Amino acid sequence: MTILENEYLKVAIATKGAQLSSLYNKQTGIEQLWQANPDIWGYHAPNLFPIVGQLTNDELLVDGDTYPMKRHGFARQSEFILLESDDAHAGFSLPYCEKTLAVYPYKFDFQVLYTLIDNALRVTYKVINRDKKPVYFSVGGHPAFNVPFHPGENYEDYYIEFEVQEKLETHLLTADGTFNGETHPVPTPQKKLILTRDMFAADALVFKNLASRMVTIKCTKHEESLSVEFPHFNYLGLWAKPGADFVCIEPWLGCADSAGEKKEFPKKEAIQKVVTGHVFEASFFISI
């Protein structure tokens, strides 16, 4: 486990999945990150690559060939290499290998970089093209934050505040995790989305056209908060296991397939591309 620490935060990162495993708030003495109860949801903050969401029939289609690919890709189950670390920074690498080429026919180096900047943690994704052709991919974060923050509080005392007033519509998902083509309004009076225990009974809320580039978890009972800023990410997912004491705030560059539709991977909605010899980079920030 790699540890980063400053006067505000102490964080821990595992090499499996390059996954953030602890986000300890030294100012309040609380753990902000869900601690991966395997009986409820056994992740803390998985990194999603080379896909985000669900593919039709769990299959990736490239140049007419199909490759098996489970929801959210293989990075979260992969062992990363620790490239470097000090008190404020750590970098992890997942390079292509025979195992990845069998399910994803591109040569790449996927890197996840963590940097403490005062009361914020910057999470940076880098995709380096090691191939002689363009590399296509999706990438995203899936951090789960403890709600409520303190024992004795109620989940319903908390809300997610958007940066600006939004007219939100969530894109509805089928039982297998693909989009069904329908949307549903999500009211946010005064920029607030009140958390409820049944909010995610039908799966994640998925927003594709946000004006906001920051959302904040707040409570009606005190002033403590946690923000996620995502300047480079066009889609946002919100999710929790129904009844569980957390909420995921998920910045995405990519999304699930639409039901009954199977496209060549380079033509998928919101797909990203990095050409030979180039590097893709995008960051989001978690702050207390």
C-alpha positions, 0 to 999 in steps of 0.5 A: 500500500502506498501512502501519501500525506500532508496536513489535510489528508492521508491517502492510501493506494493499492497496486491492484487497480491502482485503486484509492483505498483510503481518504482520511480527513485529518481535519475532522478525523474521519474516513471519507472513502467507502471501505469496500464491505464485500457483502455490499460492494467490494470496491473503494474507487475503481479506475475504469479502463478501457471502457466505461459501463456495459457493452452489448453481450460483454463484447468489444467489436474492433475491425469486425472481430469480437473480444470479451470485455466485462463492464467497466473494463479490466483495469480495476482487476489488474495489478499495476506497477508503482512507477514513483512515489513520495509524500505527495505524489504516486504514479502507477502504470498498466502496460499492454501485455499478451493478456490485454491484447487478447481482449483489447487489441491495442498497445498502450500504457495506462497510468494513474497518478495521484497528487496531494495539493493542500486539501485536494487530491488530484487523480490523473489518467494518462493513456500513452499510445505504444501502437502504430495505429490510433488507440481508442478507449474510454476512461473514468473514475468511480470513487465511493464516499461515506455518507453519512460522514458521522455516526448517528446522522441520517442519509437523507440529511445529505445532498449533492449540490451542483455548481450551477442550476441544472435541468437534469435528465438521467439516461435510463438503463436496462436490467443488463446495464445498457441504455434503453433510449429513455430519459427521466427528469431529476429535480434539483431545486436550488442546485440540490439533489437530496439523497434518499435510500431508494434513489438508485433502486433502478441503477445509476443516474447518468448525466450527459449534458451537465453545465456544472464541472463540480459537485459537492456532498453537503449536509443540512446539519453541519458545514463539512463537505466533500467536492469532486471537480471534473473539468475534463469529463463530459459525463457524470454518473451517481450511484450507490447500492440501495440502502448502503452508506455511500454515494459514488460520484463518477466522472466519465469520458465514455458510457455504456452501449445502447440496448440492441446496438452494437457498434465498432469500438471507434464509433462508440458514443463518447469514445476517446482517441490518442494517435501514435506517439501521443499521450492523452491526459485528464484529471479530476480533483477530490477536495475536503 
